Amino acid sequence: MSIGLEQQLWASADILRGKMDASEYKNYLLGLIFYKYLSDSQLREVYEQENGKTEHFPIRSEQYQTFMEWYGEESEELEEIIHLQTGYFIKPEQLFYTYRQKADRYEFNLTDLQAGFNDLERQGEQFKGLFADIDLNSTKLGSNAQQRNVTITEVLRALDEIDLFAHDGDVIGDAYEYLIGQFASTAGKKAGEFYTPQSVSHIMSEITAISQENRAPFHIYDPTMGSGSLMLNIRRYLNNPNQVHYHGQELNTTTFNLARMNLILHGVDKGRMNLNNGDTLDADWPTEEPHQFDSVVMNPPYSAKWSAADKFLSDQRFERFGKLAPKSKADFAFLLHGFYHLKDTGTMGIVLPHGVLFRGAAEGKIRQALLEMGAIDAVIGLPTNIFYGTSIPTTVIILKKNRSARDVLFIDASNEFDKQKNQNLLTQENIRKIITVYKERQSVDKYSFLASFEEIKENDFNLNIPRYVDTFEEEEPVDLVAVNADIINVNEEVTQQEKELLSLIEDFSVSEGNQDLIDSMRRLLRGGVNG
C-alpha cells in the first residue's frame, strides 16, 4: 500500500480525533470504510454485469449512471442479480456515492445513513449487527443533531476522496489492516483486544504453514481472534490462498464485528468464514465438524482470570492433564484449548508471557505433561515492548502432536530489534533469522539451543530461556596497571599546565583595577599545584 494512501486514510481520522479516543472513533471510521467498500464494489459489479469483465473502470459517476439506467428499467432484476453475485444489494438512495453527493449539496442527513446501515444488516447473517457500535446520536459527535450531521458529513467527504481500488493487490484489506494498526498504537491498553503486530503475526503464520503449503482446503483456527488479522496472514505462505477456511471466536462483540468486516474486506466469502461471538474457555467451540484444524494461532489476554471450576476436569480439552490452569492465570487454559483443536498433522503457535515457562504448581504439572508427550516443539523469546498496550516480554510457543522426538528448540530473539520512539520493532532481517533457525533447528551461539528431553528433565521441566541460551557477554578484562599509569600521566600533565599558566599570570602586567582578580587566580592555581 502506498504511503500516499496511508496518509489519506489517517488524515480522515483527524476529524474525529480529539472528540473521542481511538478505541471509540475506530468504530466510526472502520465502519464507514467498510460501507463505502461494499457500496463502491456494487457499482463496479453492476458495470461489469452490463459491459463484461474489465481491468479499467470508468470514473465512479459513469459507473453510477450505468447503475441508475439499469435500475430505472429493471430494478427487481438488477437487485436479484447483484444479490446473487455479492450477497447484498444497496439501494440507490443508500449508496455511499449518493451520500457524498448529498453532502456536497448540504442535503445529507444522519437518518439516511442509519437507514442504510439498518437495511444492510437485514441482508443475511454475515451482516447482522455489524454497525451496532456506530452511534450516530452520540453527543461526542456534537451537542445537537446539526453538529453531529456536520461531523459525519466531513468524515464522509474525507473518506470518499480515497479510491479503494486504485492500487494492485489486496489494497482495501491492507488499508484496513493499516488503520487497525494505527488505532492500536494510540489506543493504549485496549489495543491488545483486537490487534497482534504484523511482525509477530508473520512469524506465527509462516511457521505454522511449514510442510502444509500445498494443503487444500486449509483450515485455520483462532479462538481469541481479535480483528482476525492473525488468521488472515496464513494466506501469504500457502499455495492455495483462496481455499483457506477461517474459524474464529471472540468474546468482545465490538471486536467480533471488526473481525467480520476485516475478513469480508480481504475477500473471504461467507462459505469460508465460520466465526462465533462467545467465551472460548467457558464453553468449547466449535464442537461440530471440523473441530480440529491445520493451523491454530492465538494471542490470548495474558494471565486473565477464569473460573477454573471442577467441571472442567472432565472437559475433554483439559481432562488428560489432571490439572487446571489457576483461576488467576488462564494462560494454560487457552493453550490447552487450542492444542485440543489442533489436527495430528497441524502446527500451533501461541503468544504468552514468560511465566508459563517456569511457574510451578498446576502450571508446572501441565507443562511437564506437554513435554513428556513431545508437544512443545519450540520456544521463541521476543523483545520487550513490541505489543501495543504492554511492554512485558513475551514468548511464542510452537506445539505439535505426534512428534517422534521430545527435544525443544529455544530461540532467544529478545535482543535483536529496531528501537523506535515508542515501541520496539522486529525488522524483516530479525524475522528471517528466527524463521531460518527454526527451520534448520540449529544451535547458534548466544541465540538458540536445541535441548534434549533429558536436559529439560534435569532442569525440572523449567523452560526459562536463559537456562538454555546463554546470552551473557563477558566484558573485556581491565588492566589495572595500565589504568594507574594513565592516571599518573594525566596528573603530571595537569600539574605542568597549571605551572605554565601561573607563570603567564606572574608575567602579565595588569591594571590596578584587576589586581584583586589576578591575586585570587594566583592563590587558586598555587593551591592546585601544591595540592
URSULFEN-V710601 format. One record per residue. N is the residue number from 0. PHI is phi in whole degrees, 0 to 359 (NA if undefined). PSI is psi as a letter, one per 40 degrees, with the letter a starting at -180 (none if undefined). NEAR is the number of other C-alpha atoms within 12 Angstrom. Layout:
# URSULFEN-V710601
n = {N,N}
phi = {PHI,PHI}
psi = {PSI,PSI}
near = {NEAR,NEAR}
This chain:
# URSULFEN-V710601
n = {0,1,2,3,4,5,6,7,8,9,10,11,12,13,14,15,16,17,18,19,20,21,22,23,24,25,26,27,28,29,30,31,32,33,34,35,36,37,38,39,40,41,42,43,44,45,46,47,48,49,50,51,52,53,54,55,56,57,58,59,60,61,62,63,64,65,66,67,68,69,70,71,72,73,74,75,76,77,78,79,80,81,82,83,84,85,86,87,88,89,90,91,92,93,94,95,96,97,98,99,100,101,102,103,104,105,106,107,108,109,110,111,112,113,114,115,116,117,118,119,120,121,122,123,124,125,126,127,128,129,130,131,132,133,134,135,136,137,138,139,140,141,142,143,144,145,146,147,148,149,150,151,152,153,154,155,156,157,158,159,160,161,162,163,164,165,166,167,168,169,170,171,172,173,174,175,176,177,178,179,180,181,182,183,184,185,186,187,188,189,190,191,192,193,194,195,196,197,198,199,200,201,202,203,204,205,206,207,208,209,210,211,212,213,214,215,216,217,218,219,220,221,222,223,224,225,226,227,228,229,230,231,232,233,234,235,236,237,238,239,240,241,242,243,244,245,246,247,248,249,250,251,252,253,254,255,256,257,258,259,260,261,262,263,264,265,266,267,268,269,270,271,272,273,274,275,276,277,278,279,280,281,282,283,284,285,286,287,288,289,290,291,292,293,294,295,296,297,298,299,300,301,302,303,304,305,306,307,308,309,310,311,312,313,314,315,316,317,318,319,320,321,322,323,324,325,326,327,328,329,330,331,332,333,334,335,336,337,338,339,340,341,342,343,344,345,346,347,348,349,350,351,352,353,354,355,356,357,358,359,360,361,362,363,364,365,366,367,368,369,370,371,372,373,374,375,376,377,378,379,380,381,382,383,384,385,386,387,388,389,390,391,392,393,394,395,396,397,398,399,400,401,402,403,404,405,406,407,408,409,410,411,412,413,414,415,416,417,418,419,420,421,422,423,424,425,426,427,428,429,430,431,432,433,434,435,436,437,438,439,440,441,442,443,444,445,446,447,448,449,450,451,452,453,454,455,456,457,458,459,460,461,462,463,464,465,466,467,468,469,470,471,472,473,474,475,476,477,478,479,480,481,482,483,484,485,486,487,488,489,490,491,492,493,494,495,496,497,498,499,500,501,502,503,504,505,506,507,508,509,510,511,512,513,514,515,516,517,518,519,520,521,522,523,524,525,526,527,528,529,530}
phi = {NA,288,298,300,293,301,296,297,297,288,297,297,284,300,294,263,296,105,279,201,277,298,295,264,286,298,297,292,293,292,296,289,297,298,295,298,300,297,294,292,296,297,299,292,296,297,299,289,297,276,242,89,299,208,264,238,271,289,300,296,298,287,298,297,297,300,300,293,295,293,297,293,271,219,295,293,298,297,298,294,295,292,296,294,282,246,90,202,214,255,295,306,286,247,292,301,299,293,300,295,298,295,298,294,264,59,247,290,225,302,296,294,295,298,296,297,300,297,294,293,297,274,260,127,299,292,254,299,73,297,253,298,270,264,266,287,257,296,291,290,280,161,286,220,300,294,295,296,298,295,301,292,300,296,295,303,297,296,293,287,285,268,270,290,242,275,234,287,84,274,294,294,296,292,297,298,299,300,294,300,297,295,297,299,291,249,265,64,301,291,299,299,289,225,212,251,307,301,297,290,301,302,302,293,294,294,294,288,270,302,72,237,302,263,292,208,290,245,247,242,225,228,286,227,285,55,279,87,294,295,289,297,294,300,300,292,243,241,277,231,297,276,246,271,252,252,239,213,228,212,284,286,296,300,291,302,295,298,295,299,300,300,293,298,293,270,81,274,281,295,289,247,236,233,240,221,262,192,270,300,277,295,218,298,204,276,252,272,287,281,242,231,225,291,222,238,233,209,226,284,298,284,48,285,273,212,287,51,294,302,301,285,294,255,284,300,288,240,298,292,264,72,224,246,301,298,302,277,215,272,308,286,294,297,300,291,299,296,296,300,270,269,295,299,261,266,223,239,231,223,263,215,289,296,304,295,279,222,297,264,54,299,296,297,294,295,298,297,298,296,291,294,270,74,284,273,269,204,232,243,275,259,293,288,59,251,259,290,91,209,256,293,288,231,227,260,256,258,235,218,254,58,286,282,254,236,284,227,269,256,236,255,260,287,256,242,197,258,280,261,299,248,204,276,227,278,279,299,295,299,296,300,295,300,297,298,296,297,298,274,46,249,271,238,309,62,223,211,205,266,266,285,298,296,297,293,296,297,269,57,62,277,253,302,303,300,291,243,244,271,256,292,254,289,280,300,297,270,274,295,297,294,297,296,297,297,296,298,297,297,297,296,295,297,299,297,293,295,298,295,294,296,296,296,293,298,277,278,272,241,283,298,292,258,297,299,295,295,299,296,295,297,297,297,292,297,296,295,292,295,291}
psi = {h,i,d,d,d,d,d,d,d,d,d,d,e,d,d,d,h,d,d,i,i,d,e,d,e,d,d,d,d,d,d,d,d,d,d,d,d,d,d,d,d,d,d,d,d,d,d,d,d,d,e,i,i,i,e,h,i,i,i,d,d,d,d,d,d,d,d,d,d,d,d,d,d,g,d,d,d,d,d,d,d,d,d,d,d,e,e,i,h,h,i,d,e,e,i,d,d,d,d,d,d,d,d,d,e,f,e,i,h,d,d,d,d,d,d,d,d,d,d,d,d,e,f,i,d,e,e,h,e,d,e,d,e,g,g,e,e,h,e,d,e,i,e,i,d,d,d,d,d,d,d,d,d,d,d,d,d,d,d,e,e,h,h,e,e,e,i,i,a,f,d,d,d,d,d,d,d,d,d,d,d,d,d,d,e,e,e,b,d,e,d,e,d,e,h,h,i,d,d,d,d,d,d,d,d,d,d,e,e,h,e,e,d,e,h,h,i,h,h,i,h,h,e,g,e,b,e,e,d,d,d,d,d,d,d,e,e,i,e,g,d,e,f,h,h,h,h,i,i,h,d,h,d,d,d,d,d,d,d,d,d,d,d,d,d,e,e,h,i,d,e,e,h,g,i,h,g,i,h,d,d,d,h,h,h,i,e,i,i,i,e,i,i,d,h,h,i,i,g,i,h,h,f,i,i,i,d,f,i,d,d,e,d,e,h,e,d,e,d,e,e,e,i,i,i,i,d,e,h,e,d,d,d,d,d,d,d,d,d,d,e,h,i,d,e,a,i,i,h,h,h,i,i,d,d,e,d,e,i,a,b,d,d,d,d,d,d,d,d,d,d,d,e,f,d,h,d,i,h,h,h,i,i,i,f,e,i,h,e,i,e,i,i,i,i,h,h,h,i,i,i,f,i,d,i,e,i,h,h,h,h,g,e,e,e,h,i,h,h,i,d,e,i,i,h,h,i,d,d,d,d,d,d,d,d,d,d,d,d,e,f,i,h,h,h,e,d,i,h,h,h,i,d,d,d,d,d,d,e,f,f,h,e,h,d,e,d,d,h,h,e,h,h,h,i,h,i,h,g,d,d,d,d,d,d,d,d,d,d,d,d,d,d,d,d,d,d,d,d,d,d,d,d,d,d,d,e,h,h,i,i,d,d,e,d,d,d,d,d,d,d,d,d,d,d,d,d,d,d,d,none}
near = {24,18,12,16,26,27,21,25,38,31,23,32,37,23,30,31,25,13,21,22,23,31,34,30,36,41,35,39,40,47,41,41,42,38,44,39,36,38,38,37,37,37,39,35,34,40,33,23,21,22,18,13,13,14,14,17,25,19,18,33,19,17,28,32,22,28,38,25,18,25,27,17,13,14,20,15,17,31,27,18,23,31,22,16,19,27,27,31,40,40,33,29,25,32,36,39,39,33,38,33,24,24,27,19,13,18,18,30,32,32,21,27,37,27,21,31,36,23,25,31,24,20,21,18,20,31,31,21,27,35,37,23,28,30,24,35,24,23,17,26,31,21,16,16,19,21,20,27,32,26,35,41,35,29,37,39,32,29,37,33,25,29,27,35,29,22,20,15,15,24,25,38,35,30,36,39,37,30,38,45,32,31,37,34,32,26,28,24,21,24,30,34,36,44,47,42,39,33,32,43,36,33,46,45,41,37,43,48,40,31,18,30,26,19,26,18,23,35,42,50,52,52,53,45,49,45,47,50,47,46,52,48,38,41,37,25,28,30,20,20,29,26,24,39,34,47,45,45,40,36,29,25,28,30,42,40,39,45,50,46,43,45,42,36,35,34,31,31,23,25,19,27,32,35,41,34,28,24,25,35,37,22,23,26,32,29,16,11,12,21,29,32,38,44,54,50,55,51,43,41,40,34,26,21,21,25,21,27,20,16,16,28,19,16,24,19,34,32,21,19,30,23,30,38,39,29,22,18,27,32,40,47,47,43,47,41,41,49,40,39,43,36,27,20,26,36,42,49,49,52,45,36,36,32,27,39,39,25,25,20,16,26,34,28,27,35,40,33,25,37,38,28,24,26,36,43,40,43,47,48,40,38,34,29,26,38,42,33,27,27,19,23,27,35,39,45,47,44,45,40,31,21,21,14,21,30,32,42,40,43,49,42,41,36,23,27,25,23,17,12,10,18,23,28,29,32,24,18,17,28,32,21,26,41,30,21,29,36,22,18,24,24,25,24,18,24,32,35,34,33,33,26,28,17,21,31,20,15,21,23,35,32,44,30,40,26,26,33,27,20,21,14,8,9,6,6,9,10,10,10,11,12,13,13,13,14,14,14,14,14,17,15,15,18,21,18,17,25,22,18,21,25,17,17,23,19,12,15,12,15,10,10,10,13,16,13,15,22,19,15,21,25,19,19,26,21,15,19,22,12,12}
